[in-house]
Amino acid sequence: MFEMVSTRLSARRIGQPGDVAQAILFVATNSFVTGTAVTVDGGGMISP
């Protein structure tokens, strides 16, 4: 299942906990980012 899903993602791989952690760190440490939702899905929203 993971292999099939990864071929459909723009990132061409399944996300890892570190991918989410990087997004959290970015939002938490950038004072210019306010009131936003960050989608961490490897391009799943834009993939056909």
N, CA, C and O atoms as a CHARMM CRD file, in Angstrom:
* protein
*
  192
    1    1 MET  N      0.81100  -1.18000   0.00000 PROA 1      0.00000
    2    1 MET  CA     0.00000   0.00000   0.00000 PROA 1      0.00000
    3    1 MET  C      0.86800   1.26200   0.00000 PROA 1      0.00000
    4    1 MET  O      0.60700   2.19700  -0.75700 PROA 1      0.00000
    5    2 PHE  N      1.89800   1.28600   0.84900 PROA 2      0.00000
    6    2 PHE  CA     2.75600   2.46700   0.91300 PROA 2      0.00000
    7    2 PHE  C      3.45000   2.71600  -0.42500 PROA 2      0.00000
    8    2 PHE  O      3.57100   3.86100  -0.86100 PROA 2      0.00000
    9    3 GLU  N      3.90200   1.65100  -1.06800 PROA 3      0.00000
   10    3 GLU  CA     4.57700   1.79900  -2.36100 PROA 3      0.00000
   11    3 GLU  C      3.62500   2.38500  -3.40000 PROA 3      0.00000
   12    3 GLU  O      4.01100   3.26200  -4.17400 PROA 3      0.00000
   13    4 MET  N      2.38800   1.90400  -3.41900 PROA 4      0.00000
   14    4 MET  CA     1.40600   2.40000  -4.37500 PROA 4      0.00000
   15    4 MET  C      1.10100   3.88500  -4.12400 PROA 4      0.00000
   16    4 MET  O      1.04200   4.68200  -5.06000 PROA 4      0.00000
   17    5 VAL  N      0.91400   4.23400  -2.87600 PROA 5      0.00000
   18    5 VAL  CA     0.60900   5.62400  -2.53500 PROA 5      0.00000
   19    5 VAL  C      1.79400   6.52700  -2.86400 PROA 5      0.00000
   20    5 VAL  O      1.60100   7.62600  -3.38400 PROA 5      0.00000
   21    6 SER  N      3.00100   6.08700  -2.57400 PROA 6      0.00000
   22    6 SER  CA     4.17500   6.93100  -2.80500 PROA 6      0.00000
   23    6 SER  C      4.35700   7.26200  -4.28000 PROA 6      0.00000
   24    6 SER  O      4.87800   8.33000  -4.60300 PROA 6      0.00000
   25    7 THR  N      3.95000   6.38900  -5.17400 PROA 7      0.00000
   26    7 THR  CA     4.08500   6.68000  -6.60700 PROA 7      0.00000
   27    7 THR  C      3.13000   7.78100  -7.05000 PROA 7      0.00000
   28    7 THR  O      3.35100   8.41300  -8.08300 PROA 7      0.00000
   29    8 ARG  N      2.08400   8.01400  -6.28900 PROA 8      0.00000
   30    8 ARG  CA     1.10400   9.04400  -6.63800 PROA 8      0.00000
   31    8 ARG  C      1.41800  10.41200  -6.04400 PROA 8      0.00000
   32    8 ARG  O      0.79400  11.40700  -6.41300 PROA 8      0.00000
   33    9 LEU  N      2.37200  10.46800  -5.13400 PROA 9      0.00000
   34    9 LEU  CA     2.71600  11.73500  -4.48200 PROA 9      0.00000
   35    9 LEU  C      3.80100  12.47100  -5.26000 PROA 9      0.00000
   36    9 LEU  O      4.67100  11.84800  -5.86700 PROA 9      0.00000
   37   10 SER  N      3.74300  13.78000  -5.23700 PROA 10     0.00000
   38   10 SER  CA     4.77700  14.58800  -5.88800 PROA 10     0.00000
   39   10 SER  C      6.14900  14.33500  -5.27500 PROA 10     0.00000
   40   10 SER  O      7.15800  14.35800  -5.98000 PROA 10     0.00000
   41   11 ALA  N      6.19100  14.09700  -3.97500 PROA 11     0.00000
   42   11 ALA  CA     7.45300  13.83700  -3.28200 PROA 11     0.00000
   43   11 ALA  C      8.00200  12.44700  -3.58900 PROA 11     0.00000
   44   11 ALA  O      9.17800  12.17700  -3.34800 PROA 11     0.00000
   45   12 ARG  N      7.15700  11.56400  -4.12000 PROA 12     0.00000
   46   12 ARG  CA     7.52300  10.18100  -4.48100 PROA 12     0.00000
   47   12 ARG  C      7.99300   9.34200  -3.29900 PROA 12     0.00000
   48   12 ARG  O      8.77600   8.40500  -3.45800 PROA 12     0.00000
   49   13 ARG  N      7.50300   9.69200  -2.11500 PROA 13     0.00000
   50   13 ARG  CA     7.82200   8.90300  -0.92400 PROA 13     0.00000
   51   13 ARG  C      6.75600   9.14400   0.13000 PROA 13     0.00000
   52   13 ARG  O      5.99700  10.11000   0.05100 PROA 13     0.00000
   53   14 ILE  N      6.70500   8.27300   1.10100 PROA 14     0.00000
   54   14 ILE  CA     5.78200   8.39100   2.22200 PROA 14     0.00000
   55   14 ILE  C      6.42300   9.31700   3.25900 PROA 14     0.00000
   56   14 ILE  O      7.62300   9.23100   3.52100 PROA 14     0.00000
   57   15 GLY  N      5.62800  10.18500   3.83500 PROA 15     0.00000
   58   15 GLY  CA     6.12800  11.11600   4.83700 PROA 15     0.00000
   59   15 GLY  C      6.62400  10.42200   6.08700 PROA 15     0.00000
   60   15 GLY  O      6.16300   9.34100   6.45500 PROA 15     0.00000
   61   16 GLN  N      7.56000  11.06500   6.71700 PROA 16     0.00000
   62   16 GLN  CA     8.15300  10.56600   7.95400 PROA 16     0.00000
   63   16 GLN  C      7.85000  11.55500   9.07900 PROA 16     0.00000
   64   16 GLN  O      7.51000  12.70500   8.80200 PROA 16     0.00000
   65   17 PRO  N      7.96500  11.14300  10.32600 PROA 17     0.00000
   66   17 PRO  CA     7.71200  12.06000  11.43400 PROA 17     0.00000
   67   17 PRO  C      8.55300  13.33500  11.35300 PROA 17     0.00000
   68   17 PRO  O      8.09400  14.40400  11.75500 PROA 17     0.00000
   69   18 GLY  N      9.76300  13.23200  10.84500 PROA 18     0.00000
   70   18 GLY  CA    10.62700  14.40000  10.71600 PROA 18     0.00000
   71   18 GLY  C     10.07300  15.44200   9.75900 PROA 18     0.00000
   72   18 GLY  O     10.33300  16.63400   9.92500 PROA 18     0.00000
   73   19 ASP  N      9.30900  15.00800   8.75300 PROA 19     0.00000
   74   19 ASP  CA     8.69800  15.94900   7.82300 PROA 19     0.00000
   75   19 ASP  C      7.69200  16.84200   8.54300 PROA 19     0.00000
   76   19 ASP  O      7.64500  18.05000   8.31100 PROA 19     0.00000
   77   20 VAL  N      6.90500  16.25000   9.40300 PROA 20     0.00000
   78   20 VAL  CA     5.92900  17.00900  10.19300 PROA 20     0.00000
   79   20 VAL  C      6.66000  17.88200  11.21100 PROA 20     0.00000
   80   20 VAL  O      6.28400  19.03300  11.43100 PROA 20     0.00000
   81   21 ALA  N      7.70100  17.33400  11.82800 PROA 21     0.00000
   82   21 ALA  CA     8.46500  18.09100  12.81700 PROA 21     0.00000
   83   21 ALA  C      9.09100  19.34200  12.19300 PROA 21     0.00000
   84   21 ALA  O      9.12900  20.39300  12.83400 PROA 21     0.00000
   85   22 GLN  N      9.58000  19.24500  10.96200 PROA 22     0.00000
   86   22 GLN  CA    10.16100  20.41400  10.29700 PROA 22     0.00000
   87   22 GLN  C      9.11400  21.49800  10.08100 PROA 22     0.00000
   88   22 GLN  O      9.40300  22.68300  10.25000 PROA 22     0.00000
   89   23 ALA  N      7.90300  21.10200   9.70800 PROA 23     0.00000
   90   23 ALA  CA     6.82900  22.08400   9.51200 PROA 23     0.00000
   91   23 ALA  C      6.45900  22.75400  10.83000 PROA 23     0.00000
   92   23 ALA  O      6.24600  23.96600  10.87400 PROA 23     0.00000
   93   24 ILE  N      6.38400  21.98000  11.88900 PROA 24     0.00000
   94   24 ILE  CA     6.06500  22.53400  13.21200 PROA 24     0.00000
   95   24 ILE  C      7.15600  23.50600  13.65100 PROA 24     0.00000
   96   24 ILE  O      6.86100  24.58900  14.15700 PROA 24     0.00000
   97   25 LEU  N      8.40600  23.12300  13.46100 PROA 25     0.00000
   98   25 LEU  CA     9.52300  23.98500  13.83900 PROA 25     0.00000
   99   25 LEU  C      9.49700  25.28900  13.05600 PROA 25     0.00000
  100   25 LEU  O      9.74400  26.35400  13.62100 PROA 25     0.00000
  101   26 PHE  N      9.20100  25.21900  11.76400 PROA 26     0.00000
  102   26 PHE  CA     9.12700  26.41900  10.93900 PROA 26     0.00000
  103   26 PHE  C      8.06100  27.37500  11.46400 PROA 26     0.00000
  104   26 PHE  O      8.32100  28.56400  11.64700 PROA 26     0.00000
  105   27 VAL  N      6.85600  26.84900  11.70800 PROA 27     0.00000
  106   27 VAL  CA     5.76600  27.70900  12.17400 PROA 27     0.00000
  107   27 VAL  C      6.05200  28.25100  13.57100 PROA 27     0.00000
  108   27 VAL  O      5.74500  29.40700  13.86400 PROA 27     0.00000
  109   28 ALA  N      6.63000  27.43300  14.42000 PROA 28     0.00000
  110   28 ALA  CA     6.88400  27.84600  15.79700 PROA 28     0.00000
  111   28 ALA  C      8.00700  28.86500  15.92000 PROA 28     0.00000
  112   28 ALA  O      8.03100  29.63400  16.88200 PROA 28     0.00000
  113   29 THR  N      8.93400  28.89200  14.97400 PROA 29     0.00000
  114   29 THR  CA    10.09500  29.76500  15.11000 PROA 29     0.00000
  115   29 THR  C     10.06400  30.98300  14.18600 PROA 29     0.00000
  116   29 THR  O     10.94300  31.84000  14.28100 PROA 29     0.00000
  117   30 ASN  N      9.08500  31.07800  13.30700 PROA 30     0.00000
  118   30 ASN  CA     8.99800  32.20600  12.38500 PROA 30     0.00000
  119   30 ASN  C      7.90300  33.14300  12.86700 PROA 30     0.00000
  120   30 ASN  O      6.71800  32.83200  12.75100 PROA 30     0.00000
  121   31 SER  N      8.29700  34.28700  13.40500 PROA 31     0.00000
  122   31 SER  CA     7.31400  35.21100  13.97800 PROA 31     0.00000
  123   31 SER  C      6.46200  35.90000  12.91200 PROA 31     0.00000
  124   31 SER  O      5.48600  36.56800  13.25300 PROA 31     0.00000
  125   32 PHE  N      6.80000  35.75600  11.64800 PROA 32     0.00000
  126   32 PHE  CA     6.03200  36.37500  10.57500 PROA 32     0.00000
  127   32 PHE  C      4.89800  35.46600  10.09300 PROA 32     0.00000
  128   32 PHE  O      4.04800  35.90200   9.31700 PROA 32     0.00000
  129   33 VAL  N      4.87600  34.22500  10.53800 PROA 33     0.00000
  130   33 VAL  CA     3.80500  33.28400  10.19300 PROA 33     0.00000
  131   33 VAL  C      2.73400  33.37300  11.26900 PROA 33     0.00000
  132   33 VAL  O      2.98800  33.10300  12.44300 PROA 33     0.00000
  133   34 THR  N      1.52300  33.75800  10.84600 PROA 34     0.00000
  134   34 THR  CA     0.42400  33.86200  11.80600 PROA 34     0.00000
  135   34 THR  C     -0.84600  33.27800  11.22100 PROA 34     0.00000
  136   34 THR  O     -1.13400  33.46100  10.03800 PROA 34     0.00000
  137   35 GLY  N     -1.59400  32.58700  12.03300 PROA 35     0.00000
  138   35 GLY  CA    -2.92200  32.09600  11.67400 PROA 35     0.00000
  139   35 GLY  C     -3.01300  31.33900  10.37000 PROA 35     0.00000
  140   35 GLY  O     -3.82100  31.68500   9.50900 PROA 35     0.00000
  141   36 THR  N     -2.20700  30.32300  10.21000 PROA 36     0.00000
  142   36 THR  CA    -2.23200  29.55800   8.96600 PROA 36     0.00000
  143   36 THR  C     -2.28700  28.06700   9.24200 PROA 36     0.00000
  144   36 THR  O     -1.90000  27.59800  10.31200 PROA 36     0.00000
  145   37 ALA  N     -2.76900  27.34600   8.27000 PROA 37     0.00000
  146   37 ALA  CA    -2.74200  25.87700   8.32100 PROA 37     0.00000
  147   37 ALA  C     -1.69200  25.41800   7.32700 PROA 37     0.00000
  148   37 ALA  O     -1.73800  25.80000   6.15800 PROA 37     0.00000
  149   38 VAL  N     -0.75900  24.61600   7.76900 PROA 38     0.00000
  150   38 VAL  CA     0.30100  24.11100   6.90600 PROA 38     0.00000
  151   38 VAL  C     -0.02900  22.66300   6.56700 PROA 38     0.00000
  152   38 VAL  O     -0.16500  21.81900   7.45300 PROA 38     0.00000
  153   39 THR  N     -0.15500  22.39200   5.28900 PROA 39     0.00000
  154   39 THR  CA    -0.43700  21.03500   4.83600 PROA 39     0.00000
  155   39 THR  C      0.87200  20.32700   4.54500 PROA 39     0.00000
  156   39 THR  O      1.65500  20.77300   3.70600 PROA 39     0.00000
  157   40 VAL  N      1.10700  19.23300   5.23400 PROA 40     0.00000
  158   40 VAL  CA     2.31700  18.43900   5.04600 PROA 40     0.00000
  159   40 VAL  C      1.86200  17.08700   4.49800 PROA 40     0.00000
  160   40 VAL  O      1.61700  16.14500   5.25100 PROA 40     0.00000
  161   41 ASP  N      1.75600  17.01400   3.15700 PROA 41     0.00000
  162   41 ASP  CA     1.20600  15.80100   2.56200 PROA 41     0.00000
  163   41 ASP  C      1.98100  15.30500   1.34800 PROA 41     0.00000
  164   41 ASP  O      1.47900  14.47600   0.58800 PROA 41     0.00000
  165   42 GLY  N      3.18500  15.80000   1.16100 PROA 42     0.00000
  166   42 GLY  CA     4.01300  15.32500   0.05700 PROA 42     0.00000
  167   42 GLY  C      3.46700  15.65600  -1.32000 PROA 42     0.00000
  168   42 GLY  O      3.85700  15.04300  -2.31400 PROA 42     0.00000
  169   43 GLY  N      2.57500  16.61600  -1.37700 PROA 43     0.00000
  170   43 GLY  CA     1.97100  17.00000  -2.64800 PROA 43     0.00000
  171   43 GLY  C      0.68100  16.25000  -2.95800 PROA 43     0.00000
  172   43 GLY  O      0.18600  16.29300  -4.08400 PROA 43     0.00000
  173   44 GLY  N      0.14300  15.56400  -1.95900 PROA 44     0.00000
  174   44 GLY  CA    -1.08100  14.78500  -2.15500 PROA 44     0.00000
  175   44 GLY  C     -2.27200  15.60300  -2.60600 PROA 44     0.00000
  176   44 GLY  O     -3.13800  15.09500  -3.31700 PROA 44     0.00000
  177   45 MET  N     -2.33000  16.85900  -2.20400 PROA 45     0.00000
  178   45 MET  CA    -3.45800  17.71500  -2.59300 PROA 45     0.00000
  179   45 MET  C     -3.39200  18.10400  -4.06500 PROA 45     0.00000
  180   45 MET  O     -4.42100  18.42000  -4.66300 PROA 45     0.00000
  181   46 ILE  N     -2.19000  18.08800  -4.66400 PROA 46     0.00000
  182   46 ILE  CA    -2.04900  18.49800  -6.04800 PROA 46     0.00000
  183   46 ILE  C     -1.81600  17.33100  -6.99500 PROA 46     0.00000
  184   46 ILE  O     -1.82600  17.50800  -8.21400 PROA 46     0.00000
  185   47 SER  N     -1.60800  16.15100  -6.45100 PROA 47     0.00000
  186   47 SER  CA    -1.35100  14.97600  -7.28900 PROA 47     0.00000
  187   47 SER  C     -2.65300  14.48500  -7.90900 PROA 47     0.00000
  188   47 SER  O     -3.71800  14.56600  -7.29600 PROA 47     0.00000
  189   48 PRO  N     -2.55200  13.97400  -9.13500 PROA 48     0.00000
  190   48 PRO  CA    -3.78500  13.47300  -9.78700 PROA 48     0.00000
  191   48 PRO  C     -4.31200  12.21100  -9.14200 PROA 48     0.00000
  192   48 PRO  O     -5.33300  11.67600  -9.57600 PROA 48     0.00000
